[in-house]
Amino acid sequence: MQVCMLRFFANFAQSMDYKLNKGEKLCSRTAVQLLFGEGKSMMAFPLRAAYRLRPRGEHPVQFLISIPKKRIRHAVMRVTLRRRVREAYRLNRRDSLLAALEQQGVGVDIAFVYLDTTPAPYAVINERMISLLSRIAQAATMIDQQPATTLS
């Protein structure tokens, strides 16, 4: 009986790592303006990721997902794509992104924007999400290697 309980709690603890908290949503208007104004962006079609490195706060990563109405007309399909993007992010952030951010002691704000006019299958979105998250993690590790700029 105790062995079963230990396995349950071990599996439960692992599943907690994949949970998305409300605090991970990027909803501050000023943070979104800074993200699109001062941030950098990269693309892995059908997704574009705009990101901005920041000092680490309570949550190392805050993100938002945008599926433009101009590209995907039907609300049902926008919701489906938003769920696919969120699920791909949720499953891959720990492996690709969180370790690099923890190592550097920085946080990041990310906006995922869907670019295609037709819905992509989950497998494609997942593959491109892995690519984007690893490239953002690589950019986060490069901040120590960039030469310091001096104002003269």
Residue pairs with C-beta under 8 A, 6 or more apart in sequence:
17 94
18 90
18 91
18 94
20 86
20 90
21 59
23 58
23 59
23 62
24 59
24 61
24 62
24 63
25 62
25 63
25 64
26 32
26 35
26 62
26 63
26 64
26 109
26 110
26 111
27 64
31 62
31 109
32 64
32 111
34 52
34 109
35 50
35 51
35 52
35 109
35 110
35 111
36 50
36 111
38 52
39 50
39 51
39 52
39 109
39 111
40 50
40 51
40 52
40 139
41 48
41 49
41 50
41 51
42 48
42 49
42 51
42 132
42 135
42 136
43 49
43 115
44 128
44 129
44 131
44 132
44 135
45 115
45 116
45 128
46 114
46 115
46 116
46 120
46 124
46 125
46 128
47 85
47 112
47 113
47 114
47 115
47 125
47 128
47 129
47 132
48 112
48 113
48 115
49 110
49 111
49 112
49 113
49 132
49 136
50 110
50 111
50 113
51 108
51 109
51 110
51 111
51 136
51 139
52 108
52 109
53 106
53 107
53 108
53 139
53 140
53 143
54 106
54 107
54 108
54 109
55 106
55 107
56 101
56 105
56 106
56 107
57 107
59 107
60 98
60 101
60 102
60 106
60 107
60 108
61 93
61 97
61 98
61 101
61 107
61 108
61 109
61 110
62 107
62 108
62 109
62 110
63 89
63 109
63 110
63 111
63 112
64 110
64 111
64 112
65 82
65 85
65 86
65 89
65 111
65 112
65 114
66 111
66 112
66 113
66 114
67 78
67 81
67 82
67 85
67 114
68 113
68 114
69 78
71 114
71 115
71 116
71 117
72 78
72 81
72 114
72 117
72 119
77 119
80 119
81 114
81 119
81 120
81 125
84 120
84 122
84 125
85 112
85 114
85 125
85 129
87 122
88 122
88 125
88 126
88 129
88 130
89 112
89 129
89 133
91 126
92 126
92 129
92 130
92 133
93 133
96 130
96 133
96 134
96 137
97 108
97 133
97 134
97 136
97 137
97 140
99 137
100 137
100 138
100 140
100 141
101 107
101 108
101 137
101 140
103 141
104 140
104 141
104 143
104 144
106 140
106 143
108 136
108 140
110 136
112 129
112 132
